[in-house]
Amino acid sequence: MLANYLIGLREGLEASLVVGILVAYLVRSGHRAKVGAIWLGVGVAVVISLAFGALLTFSSARMSFTAQEAFGGIMSIIAVGFVTWMVFWMKRAARNLRGELHSRLDSALDIGVWALALTACIAVAREGLETALFLWASISQSNAPGVSFGGAFLGLATAVVLGYLIYRGALRLNLATFFRWTGAGLIVVAAGVLAYGVHDLQEAGILPGLDSLAFDVSSVIIPGTLVATLLKGVLNISPAMTVLEVIVWVAYLVPTMWLYLRDPRPAPPAGASTEPAPPAREVSA
């Protein structure tokens, strides 16, 4: 549940900040009447993301066991690729995020209302599709899908509330620190998703080594107990893992985390970058 809460919180807050930046820019530039187009684009993006998640769920449900395992493993690897790209992209591009969105809005304003809706839709759908894919990969591996989904929903709800409070100026959040450490947390979660994706491919017979266990502590950490649930839910680590799973987990986690954290001063996405501008009366056009 905690891992999915983190995914929902991180991705949801990114989307909330993007929406806040778009709305704030329209308001302070004298185009308040066109804010509805932004919300239209956001609504379409949400529908697309939900439809994508439903497609993944219903498509896999109709497959044979072997096909399900192969599909789940491949999609898990793709999800890890996307989330890894996302955390590094956010670290690198956060400084210019607001300027990039403002530039797109200026171009969209010259074209018309539908261009505004499309700009918002693309900006939010990118986050939504990544979230849907990564959550599907994580929840499909959970022993308690309902609890995992609940964690993701709570994370998204928290993100919406935080985004609104930041937009209204009621909350000052150090976004540089927030995105830095939630990004590190997502890398840990991604390592577990990747390892379990490899296990799925072993179950499907695509990768070898299903019977070559690196360790089996199920007699100590009994599946279904609190400790086993926490290890599975937060780190995607099972009481029994194959040699290949452990190799992949370490081979991904160690170099990726080192590359992500090696710069002690990442480009700050705080006020001047991702935090939405104050209301129109406080900012000059």
N, C-alpha and C positions, 0 to 999 in steps of 0.2 A: 504493500500500500504506500509506504513512504517513497519508494522509487518512482511510482506513478504520480504521486503528489508533486514530487520535484519536477518531473517532466511537464505536468500540467501547469505548475507555477511558472517555471522558466519560459516555456513557449508562450503561455497565455500572457505573461507580462510583456514580452516582446511585442506581441500583436496589439496589446492594449496601448503600449507606448506609441506604436506606429499610428494607430487610430487617433490618439490624443494629439500627436504632432500634426496630422492632416487637418483635424477639426480646428485646432488652435490657429493654424495658419490661415484657413479660410475666414475665421472670425476676425482676426486682427488685420486682415487685408481687405475687409469690407465686403466679404462674400458670404455672410451668415446664411442667407436664403438658400445657398447651394449645399449646405451641410447635409441635407437629406440625401443627396447623391452619394455621399461618403457612407452613410448608414445602409443605403441600398447595396453598395458594393460589398460592405462587410457582411450583410445578410446572405448574399449570394455565395461569398467565400465560405461562410459557415456551412451552408447547405452542401457545397461541393466537398468540403472536408468530411462531413458526416456521411455523404454518399460514398466517398472513397473508402471510409472505414467499414461501412456496411458491405460494400462490394468485396473487400478482403475477407470479411467474416463469412458471408454466404457462399463465396466461391470455394473457400477451403472446406466448408462443411459438406460439400457435395463430392469431395474427392475420396479415394480409397486411403487407407492408413498410410501406405508408402508414399502416395502422392501428397498427402497432407504434410508428412514429415519433410519431404523434399521442398514443398512450397514454403512451409514455415521456415526452414533453414535458409533458403535463398532470400526470402523477404527480410529475415532478421539481419542478414549480412548487408543487404541494401539499406535497411534502416540505420544500421551502425555507420555506414558510409555517409548517409545524409546528416546524421546528428553530429558526426565528427567534423564534417565540412561546415556545419552551421556554427558550432562553438568557435572554431578558428576564424570563420568569416566575421562573426560578431565581434570578436576581439580585435580584428584588424580594421574593420570598416565602421565601427561604432562612432568614431570621431566625426565622420562625415555623413552619418545617417540622416540627420535632420536636413542638411543642405541638399542631399540627393532627393529626398522626398519633396522638398520645396520646389526644386527644379522640375520634377515631374508634374507637380500640381500646376505650376505656371504654364507648362505646355498644355496640360489638360484643360485649363481655363480658357485658353485660346481656341480650343476645339469645341467644347460644349459640355453639357451636364453629363452625358453618357460617358465621356472620356474621364470625368472625375470618378464616376462609379467604377469604371474599369481599372483606374489607377488604384483605388482602395481595394478592389477585389483581388488584384494581382498581389499587392503588398501583403494582405492578410492571408490569402489562399496559400502563399508560399509557406508561411508559418503553420497554417492549418493542415496542409497535406503532410508536412514533415511530422507534425504532432500525431496525426492519425496513424501514419505508418509505424512510428516508433512505439506508440501506445499499443497498437495492435500486436506488434512483435512481443512487447513486454507482457501484456495481459494474456496472450495466447499461451504463454509459458507458465502462467500462474496456476497454482492449485486452488485458488479462490478467486475466480474471475470477477465476481460481484464486488468483493472487497477492493480488488485492484482498480476496477472501474470507478468505484466510489472515491478512492484516493485521487485518481486523475480528475474527477469532477470537482472535488474540493480544491485541488490545486488551481484549476481554471477559474473557479469562483473567487478564490483568494486573489488571483492575478487581476481579475476584472475590478475588484474593490480597490486594490492597490493602485491600479492604473487610473481609476477615477479620482482617488484622493491626491495622487501626484498632479493630475491635470488641474484640479481645483486649488492646488497650492496648499492643501491641508497636511501633506506629508512630504518630508524631504528625505529621500532614500539615496544612499550612496550607491548609485547604479554601477559604478566601476567595480566596487567590492562585491556587490550582489551578483553581477553577471560573471565575474571572475570565479567565484567559489561555487556558484551553481553550475557553471560550465565544467569545473573540475568534478563535481558530483555526477554530472551527466556522463562524463568519460568513464567513471567507475561503473555506472549502470550499463553503459554501452559495452564495456568489456564482458560483463555477465551475459548480456543479450547475444553478443558474438559467440561466446563459448557455448551457450545453449543452442545457437543456430548450427554450430558445428555438430553438436550432439544429435540434432534433428537429422542432419545429413548422414550421420553415422547410422541412425535408426533406419533411414531410407536405403542404406546400402551404397550410397554414393561415395562416402569416405570410409576408410578402414579404421580398425581399432576400437570397435564398440566394446569388446570384451577385455581390452587392456586398460585396467583401472589404475589411475595414479594413486588413489586412496579410496577407502570406503570406511567411513566412521559412522555408518548408520546405526551401529549398535550403541554408540555413545550419544550422537545427535540424532535422535529418533525422528524420522519424517512425520510431520504433522504437529510436532511440539513447537513451543514458542520460539526457541532458539533456531530450529530448522526453518521455521516460517520467516523469521527476521533475515536469516542469511539468504534465503531464496528471494524474499520480497525486496530486499535492499540491494544485495550484491549479485543476485542470480547465481549463487554458489550452492550446489547440492551436496548432501552428505557423501555422495559417491560421484566422482568425476573421472572421466577417461584421461589418459595421458595426453591425447591430442587436445582435449578441452583445456587442460591446464596450460599446455604450451601456448595455445592461441590466446588465452586470457592474459598470461604474463607478457607475451610478445606484443599484444596490443596496448595493454595498460601502461607498462613502464615507459616505452619511448613516447607514446602519445601524451602522457601526463608530463613528462620532462619537457617536451617541445611546447606544451601549453603554458607551463608555469615558469619557464626559464627566464622570461623577461619580467623582472620585478616591478616594472612600471608600464603596464599595458596602456594602450590608448584609452583614456577615460571616457566612458559613455555617459558621464554625469551631465549636469545642467546644460552644458553647451552642445550636447550631441543628441542624446535620446530622450531627455526629459522634456515633455511638452512645454511650449511657451506659456507664460502666464496669460490670464484673460486679456482681452483686447484693450481695456482701459489702462493696463499697466505696461503695455509694450507699444512702441511707436511703429508705424507701418514701414 
